[in-house]
Amino acid sequence: MGLSMALHEESVRDIRFGHVVTQDLASYHFSAHADVTGVEAIWLDEVEEHLNPMGSRGAGEIGIVGAAAAVVNAVHHATGVRVRDLPVTLDKVLPGLP
């Protein structure tokens, strides 16, 4: 999710009428499993009954925020170009290259 947020996800609007062009998943590009390799999930054997009745923990979007920032900082480290808005695209990076 963080990689997709940093490099792909964008809501595109028609500049003439203001309509959203990316209205469905067919026209909305996002990262898939094939785009990311070498991810290892580690499961914790601990159970905390005080969190909720099931004793489960969430793995929601709150932890993804830092991932997009890490990807954008990696682009900055590799190119020297600081991009301030997402997604990072070539039209934002190329003008800043020497």
C-alpha positions as CSV (number, residue, x, y, z in Angstrom):
1,M,0.0,0.0,0.0
2,G,2.8,2.4,0.8
3,L,4.6,1.7,-2.5
4,S,1.4,2.2,-4.4
5,M,0.6,5.4,-2.6
6,A,4.0,6.8,-3.4
7,L,4.3,5.8,-7.0
8,H,0.9,5.2,-8.5
9,E,-2.3,6.2,-6.7
10,E,-3.8,9.4,-8.0
11,S,-7.2,10.8,-8.5
12,V,-7.3,12.4,-11.9
13,R,-9.8,15.1,-12.9
14,D,-10.9,16.4,-16.3
15,I,-9.5,19.9,-16.4
16,R,-12.4,21.2,-18.5
17,F,-15.4,19.9,-16.5
18,G,-13.9,18.8,-13.2
19,H,-15.2,15.2,-13.5
20,V,-13.2,12.4,-11.9
21,V,-11.6,10.4,-14.7
22,T,-10.4,7.6,-12.5
23,Q,-13.8,6.4,-11.5
24,D,-13.2,2.7,-11.3
25,L,-10.4,0.2,-10.7
26,A,-10.0,-0.4,-14.4
27,S,-8.6,3.1,-14.9
28,Y,-6.9,3.4,-11.5
29,H,-3.4,2.0,-11.3
30,F,-2.1,0.6,-8.1
31,S,0.7,-1.8,-7.1
32,A,0.2,-5.5,-7.1
33,H,2.0,-8.4,-5.4
34,A,4.2,-8.8,-8.5
35,D,5.5,-5.2,-8.1
36,V,7.0,-6.0,-4.7
37,T,9.3,-8.9,-3.9
38,G,11.0,-10.2,-0.8
39,V,8.3,-9.2,1.8
40,E,8.4,-11.3,4.9
41,A,5.4,-11.3,7.3
42,I,6.2,-12.1,10.9
43,W,3.3,-13.4,13.1
44,L,3.4,-12.8,16.8
45,D,2.4,-15.7,19.1
46,E,1.4,-13.3,21.9
47,V,-2.3,-12.9,22.7
48,E,-3.5,-9.7,24.4
49,E,-7.1,-10.1,25.6
50,H,-7.3,-6.5,26.7
51,L,-7.2,-5.1,23.1
52,N,-10.5,-6.5,22.0
53,P,-12.7,-9.5,22.7
54,M,-11.0,-11.6,20.1
55,G,-7.5,-10.7,21.3
56,S,-6.5,-9.8,17.8
57,R,-4.3,-6.9,16.6
58,G,-5.0,-4.8,13.5
59,A,-2.6,-4.3,10.7
60,G,-4.4,-1.3,9.2
61,E,-3.4,1.7,7.1
62,I,-2.1,3.8,10.0
63,G,1.3,2.0,9.7
64,I,1.5,2.6,5.9
65,V,1.9,6.3,6.1
66,G,5.7,6.0,6.8
67,A,6.2,3.6,3.9
68,A,5.2,6.2,1.2
69,A,7.5,8.7,2.8
70,A,10.4,6.1,2.8
71,V,9.8,5.5,-0.9
72,V,9.8,9.2,-1.7
73,N,13.0,9.7,0.3
74,A,14.6,6.8,-1.5
75,V,13.8,8.6,-4.8
76,H,15.4,11.8,-3.4
77,H,18.5,9.8,-2.2
78,A,18.9,8.2,-5.6
79,T,18.2,11.3,-7.8
80,G,18.8,14.3,-5.6
81,V,15.3,15.5,-6.6
82,R,12.8,16.3,-3.8
83,V,9.2,15.6,-4.8
84,R,6.7,17.2,-2.5
85,D,3.4,15.7,-3.8
86,L,2.3,12.2,-4.5
87,P,2.5,10.2,-6.6
88,V,6.2,10.5,-7.7
89,T,6.2,10.4,-11.5
90,L,8.8,11.0,-14.1
91,D,7.3,14.4,-15.1
92,K,8.0,15.5,-11.5
93,V,11.5,14.0,-11.3
94,L,13.1,14.7,-14.7
95,P,13.0,18.5,-14.6
96,G,15.1,18.5,-11.4
97,L,17.8,16.2,-12.8
98,P,21.1,17.9,-13.9
